[in-house]
């Protein structure tokens, strides 16, 4: 009666699903050796006590930011084994977007018995420090998707973490790596900006087709039965993914191709099993706006109100409309740099696209913004509901 389940675990093609996960960390990174070396150069001296390092890693979705810092963290821990006890702690700020949540997560990873409530941020930070000193560990803290935290609460947590040893006899308690899709230095106050310096920044770019091909081959070798994914299939998958330069796109395409081949009972992937992902061209569901910050929602609402009746809106007009929306909902409007950060974030997610074009009035060039993957009128209603709910919650 359950014959349809027989293919689960049959292993005609897929032997190990783990290498097809975005969380899988390969021993060797594709096309990122130079960036690994650059990151290591920012931590020279970390093998000695009383020293620490800091770095900022940025790049678009699927450029390998998270896998880069995870590989570095694990390699550094092994490399310094016996000389300095490195404790990697990786926090995703999209999942833990507030100061208290980040600190509780850090404290819990260091000590599973740490109380979840009843302490101020300052008290938790000093508890973290005492734990590290008493256990003779140096924490390598990675704050992934840190822009979510910065746009929501500012950089006060970074300031406190960077000053964790100030006025104390011991130093070098922690090192800090920030990971973000978009540039974040403009969100820092002067004190935080100066502590990170000008040179401790790495920018990753999209993968080229050859890099994507190596990634597909690496994942295939680690997960599939030998000979089940022909060379032609690997080339076809990397060719399709090259339009985005996104490694996740390539991995998704490999995974879906394996699924189709096994579903028909095949022992290998054929070209017919490889169907270009519609991930970037599919419509975005209205509830996807729920995860945006209030400021991002107001920026998107301003765009939708114009784009429901016009093909494009200039960045200057969009900012003026954003000011109107902020006033409407009684929210403080942010400056030009922050507003442009919201637009770039909306573009990264896939709500809008931007391009440089001729100004309609006067001379010069301007940035034109257009809707993609959304129906502005539908999103507008959803955003108004969310923002009204937020105002009532305040």
N, C-alpha and C positions, 0 to 999 in steps of 0.2 A: 504493500500500500504506500510505502514511502520511497519508491524507487527514485523519485526526483531528487532525493537527498544523497544518492549514491556518489555523486560527483564531488561532494564536499569531502575534502581530505584525500581525494583519489591521487592527487599529485601528478597528473599527466603532464602538466607544465610547471605549475607553481609548487616548489618544495618548501620554501620558507617565506612567509608573507612579511616578516619584519623589515627586510631591506626596502620594501615598497612604502614604508611609513615615512612621513616627513620627519619623525623624531629619530630615525636611524642615523647613527654617526659612523661613517666609514673610517677605516684606519688611515686612509690617504684621501685627501681632498682633491677634487678635479679643478684645475685652473685657478687655484687659490694659494699656491706655495709662496708666491711673492707677498701676498697679503698676510699670510701666517708669519713670515719673516719680519714684515713691517710691524706687526702686532708685538712680536717678541722683542723687538728693539725698544719698545716703549716700557718694557719691564726689565731692562738691564739693571742688575743689582738686587733683584727680588730674592736672590738666593741667600742674602744676608738679613739678619734680624734688624728691626727698626726701619726697614725700607718698605716702600709700597709703590704701586704704579696705577695709572689711570689711562683710559682710552675711550674714544667715541667711534663707533662703527655704524655707518649709514649706508643705505642702498635700497633699491626697489624690491618689491615682493619677488621671492624666488631667486634672489641673487646670492644666497648662501650665507647671510649674516649670522643666523643662529647656529648653523652647523660649524661655521668658522670659529666662533667664540667657545662653543662646547668642545670642539677638537683641541683648541688651545688650552682650555682649562684642564682637560684630562691629561694632555701631554705634559703640561707644566707640573701637575701634581706628581706624575710618575718621575719626571726628570729630577725633581728636587727631593724625592723620597730619601730620607736619611739625613738631609741637610736642613730642610725646613718643611714643616707640615702644612701643606696647602689644603684649604677647605673650600672647594667650589660651591657656590650657592647661586642658583639660576632662578630668577623671579620674572614671570611674564606680567607686566603691568596692565595688560588688557584684561587679564583674569583677576588681578589684584590692583585696582586703579586708585587706591587711596593710600595715604601715608601710613595709617594704622594697619591696613591690610598687608602692606609690604613688610612693615616691621614685624608684625605677628608671624608672617610666613618665614622670615629670616630666623626669628627666635625659635620657631618650631622646628625648622630644619637642623638647627644647631643643638636643640634640646627638646625632644618630643614631649617632655613633661612640663614645658613652660606654660604657665597659666594663659588662657586666651583673653581674659578681661581683667580690668582693674588697674592698669598701668598707663601712664601718659607716654607719648612718643619719646620724650627725653629719658624717662625711666627705662623704657624698653631698650633704647640705644645703649645705655650704660650697662644694662643686664647682658646684652649681646657682647659688649666689650669685656666684661668680667669673665664671661664664659670662654671667650677666645683666649684670653690671657691665662686663665687657670688651666686650660687644656693645651696650652702652647701651640695653638693653631693660628694660621694667618688666613683670613677669609678673602677669597677672590669672588666678589659679588658682581653678578651680571644682572642688570636691569634691562630686560628685553621689552620692546614696544614702549619705551620710557616716555615717548611724547604724549601718550594717553594720560600718564600721571602729571606731566608738566603742564599740559593744557588745562587740566582739571584743578590742580592745586598749587602750581608754581614750583619753584626749585628749592623750597625750604628744606625738604628732606635731604637733597643732595648736599646742601650747605652743612647740615648737621652731621652727615656721614663723613664729609671731608674734614670736619673739625673734631672727629671723635676722640683724638688723642691730645687735643689742645689743653695745655695746663697740667698734663700728666707726666709722670716719669718715663713711662714706656711709650713707644711710638711704633708705627708700622702695623697697626691692628688689621687694616683691611686695604685691599686694592679694589678698584671700581672700573667696570666696563659698562658703558651705556650703548644700547642698540636701538636704532630707530630707522623707519623707512625714509623719513624726511629729515633735513637738517634741523638741529635743535639748539645750536649755540645761541641763536637770537632770542631764545626763551630764557636764557640765564641772566641772573643779576651779575654785576661786575665781579663780586667776590668769588662766585662759582666759576665764572668764565676765566678768571686769572689762574685759578687752581688747576684747571684742565690745560691751560696753555694753548698755543697756536698750532703746535705740531703733532699733538696726540690724537689725530683724526684720520680715519681710514674710510674711503668711499668705495663701495663695490658697485660695479656696473653689471648690466645684463650679461648673461652668458652668450657667447657666439655659438653657431651651429656645431662646430667641432667640439666645444666644451660640453654642450648638451648631449652630443653623441657619446662622449666618454662617460657621462653620468648615466645614460641609459644602459650602456654596456656594463658599467660597474654594478648597477642594481640588478641587471639581468643575470650576470655571473653569480651574484650572491644569493639570488632568490629562485632561479629557474633551473629546470632540468637541462643538462648540456644538450645543445643542438635544437632546443625547442623554440628559440627565438632567432630566426635566420638574420644574417647580416643585412639583407635588404629591408627587413622589418625595423631593425635598429636605425638604419639610415632614414627610413620613412618617418619614424616617430620623431627623431631629432630635427628633421626638416620641417615638420609641422610646428614643432615647439619653437623653432627659431624665430617665428614671427613675433613672439613675445619675449624671447630671451629668458623665460621663467623656468627654472628647473622643476618647480612643482607642476607646471603644465606638462612637462615631459614625463614626469613620474606618474601623473594621473593618466596620461595617454597610454603609457605602458601597462598600467594596472587594468584599465578598461579593455585593452586589447587582449590581455591574458584571460580576463573574465569571459569575453565573447568566444574566444577559442575553446575554452574548457566547457562553456555552455553548450556548444555544438558537438562536444565529445572529441575535439581535435587533440593531436599530440604536439602541434606546433602552431605558432601564430602565422597567419597568412596576411597578405596585404588587405584583403577584404575585412579582416578583423580590426584594422586600424582606421578608426573614424575620427577625424579632427574634432577636438574638444570644442564645444560651444560655450565653454565656461566664460569666455570674455565677451561673447556677443549675446548671451542670453539675458532676458530681462531680469531686473532686480526686484525682488518682492518688497512691498511697502514696509514690512516689519523689520527689514534690514536697517532702517534708519534709527531703530530703537537703541542701537549700540553707540550712536554718536553722542558726543558731548552737547550740552545746550548751545554752546557757541557755534559748533559745527552745524547743528540743526537750524539755527537762525540764519547762518550763511546759505545753507541749502534752500531754506524757505524763500529767502530773498531771490535766489536764482530761479526757483520754480515759478514764482509769481510773474517773472518776466518771460521765462522760456515756455510757458504754456501758450503764449500768443506771439512769440518771436523765435526765430531760429537761433539767434545768438544774442549775447549781452556782453558789453565791454567790461573789463575788470573795474574801471572807474565807476560805471553805473551800478555794477553789482555791489561795490562797497557802499555807495550811497543808499541803495535799497536795504543793505544789511543794517545800516544805522537806523533806518526807519523801523525795521523789525525789532531791533533791540529796544527802541523806545516803546513800541507797541506792547512788548511783554515785560517792560520794566527791568530789563537786564542791562548791565554795564557793557558798553561797546568796547571792543578791543582795538588796538592800533592797526595800522596798515600791514605791518610785518606779520602780526598774528593772523589777521584776516587772510592774507595770502597763504599762510600755512594751512588754514582751514580749506581753502580752495584746492591746494595741492593734495591734501588728504582725501578730499572727495573725489579727486581725479584718480588717486591710487586705488580707491575702493571700486571705482567704475561708474559713479553717478554722472560725472561730467568729463568733458575733455577740453583742453585749452590749446590755442594756437595763436601765433602772432599774425596780425593782419593790418591792413591800412585803416587809419582812423576815419570815421565817417565825417567828422568835422575837423577842419584844420589840417595841418601836415603831420607827418610822423607815423609811427606805428603804435599799435595798441594790442592788448591781449584779448582775444575773443573766447568766450566760454559758451559751450553748447551742451545740451543734455544728451546723454547716451544711456541706453539700457533702462530708462525709466520713462514713465508717463508723468510729466510735471504736475498735472492737475491732481492725479491720484496721490502722489507723494506730498503735495501741498496740504491736502486734507489731513494726512497722517501726521505731518509735522505740527500742524496747528493743534491737533488733539494732544500730542506729546508735550508741547510747550505749555499749553493751558494746564495740563496736569502738573507739570513742573512748577508753574507759578502758584497753583493751589497748595502744592506740597511745601513751598517756601513759607 
